[in-house]
């Protein structure tokens, strides 16, 4: 049993395929976390059914959330720690994962447009939560940092999770991910299992 207090964790496998390294990483984290008494609610992007396009309705007349998105948002509010696995595709996250952000991170639930700070930004409503992102890519970490300025990390940590109050966001990167040797994948899974056991 963990020496830390049990935490409420939401895990989102942000890979749109039913089988992926991202899913394996999520499974390793989930198994280890549950073994240590942490409560986990799991969402798999490949199984979620919803319209990715926010459309032109605007926040004053939003589309009703489909059941999968409604459950995700409920569990996001319930959680204390957010774990998300995603591949980096074309410098960003998969389109369907971006659709989750577009559709589910709504005013009145995740940020308050009636409470604006001196910079004109709405008050975040999901404060008090932390996050871990499991990022897979074929771009070496040093290249991602020096050439691309860690753009995907800044997008996720500041413009998405941080915007609604989830911080800090810590990243664990796995690269090159395509055709990684089985021994390397096993070492990654052990690394993620250690994080899961600690709910880190």
N, C-alpha and C positions, 0 to 999 in steps of 0.2 A: 504494500500500500504506500502511496506517495506520502512524504512528510509534509508536503504543502497541502493547503486546503483544496478540496475538489473545486474545479472550475466548470463553468458552463461554456461549452465550446461549440461553435458552428463551423463546419468544414464545407467548403465549396470546391468541388472539383471543376475547374473552369476550362477543361478541355472538352470540345464538342463531340469527340469520338467516344464510343463505348469502351474502348480499350486503349490505354495510353500510359506513358510513364507518369504523367500527372495523377492518374487514378491510382497507380501503384504507390505513389508517395502518400496520397491521401489515406489509402488503406493502412499503410504502415503507421502513420501518425494516429489514426483512429484506434487501431488495435492496441497500441501502446498506451494511449490516453485512457481508454476504457478499462484496461487492465489495472491502472493506478487509481481508479475510482472517479475519474472525471466524467461528466455527463456530456455526451456528444450528440449533436443533431447534424446529419449528413445530407448534402444536396449534390446531385450529379447533373451537371449541365447537359450531358447527352440525353438524359431522361426528362428534362424539363420541357414542357410544352407551353409556348407563349409567343405572341407577336413581338418580334424584336424592335419593330419600328414604332417609335413614340407617336409619329404622325404630326398633324398640325392642330391638334385639339388644344394644346397649351395646358398650363398647370391649372387654369380655372375650370377646365372641363376635361380632366384626364380620362384616358381609357380605363375601364375597370380592370383591376388586376386579375389575371387568370389564377386558378387555384395554386399552381406551382410557385408563382411569384408571391402570392399572398402568404403561403407557408414560409417561403424564404424570408420575407420581410418580418414576419412574426418572430421567426427564430433569430434573425439578426438583432432585433430589439431585445429578445430574451438573453442573448449571449453576453458573456464577459470577455471572450477571446475569439477572434475571427481568424480562421486559417483558410487560405485560398491557394490553390495550385493552378498555375497557368503557364502555357508555353508562350514564348515571344514569337509572334508572327508578323513579319514586315514592320518590326520595330514597336509593335503594340500588342494588345490582347486580341484573342479571336473575336470576330464580329458578334457572335451569340453572347459571349460574356459581356461585351460592351452593352448589348441589349438589356442584360440584367440591370446594369447600372442605370441605363436610360429610363427603364420602366419602373424599377422598384425603389429607387432612392428618391422618394417624393417629398415635397414640402408638406409640413404638418406632421410628418412621421420621422424624417431624417434631418431636416433643417427647417428653420423658422424664418420665413420671409417677413414676418411682422416685427421681428427683432433684428435690426440692422446695426452693425458696428460702424465706426467712424470711416472705415474704408468702403462701406457700402455692401459688405458681405453679410449674409444671413447667419444667424446663430446656429451652430451645430446642435443636434438633438440626440446624438448617439455617443456622448462623451462617457468617459469611464471605461471604455473598452480598449483592448490592445489587439494587434494583428501580427500575423506571420504569413508571408507570401513565399511559396515554394515556386521559384521561377526556373523553367527549363528553356534552354536555347542552344543554338550552335555558335553563338558569339562569345568568345572568351571574355571573362569578367573585365580584364584590363582594357580590352577594346571597347566594351560597352561603356566603361567609365571615361576613358580618355578621348575616344572618337565621337561617341554618341551622347556623352554627358549624362549617362544613366537616365535617359529621358523616360523610359518605361517605368523606372522605379519612382521618379518624381511624379509622374502622372498618377500612378496608383496610390502612393503614400500621401501626396499633397492635394491633388485635384479630385480624387475620388474619396478615399477613406478619411483622410484628414479633413476634407471639406465638411463631412458629416460628424466629425468629432472623434473618429477612431484613430488613436495614436498612443504611443509610437507604433509605426509599422516596421517590422524587421524582415529582412529578406535573407533567404538561403537560396543560392544559385547553383544550378547544375548544368555544366557545359563541358564539352560538346555533348548534346543529348542524343542526337540521331546516331543510331548504330553504336551506342556506347557498349563497351565490353561487359559481359555478365558480371564479372568481378567488380567492376566500377559501379554498376547499378546496385549490386548488393551492398556495397559500402555506403551508397547514397541512402538506401532504405534503412540501414542501421542508424545513420545520422539522423534521419527524420524520426525514426522510432524513439530515439533518445529525446528529441524535442517533444514528441507526443507524451512521453512518460512524465516530463516536467511541465506539460501544458505551456510550453514556451513558444 
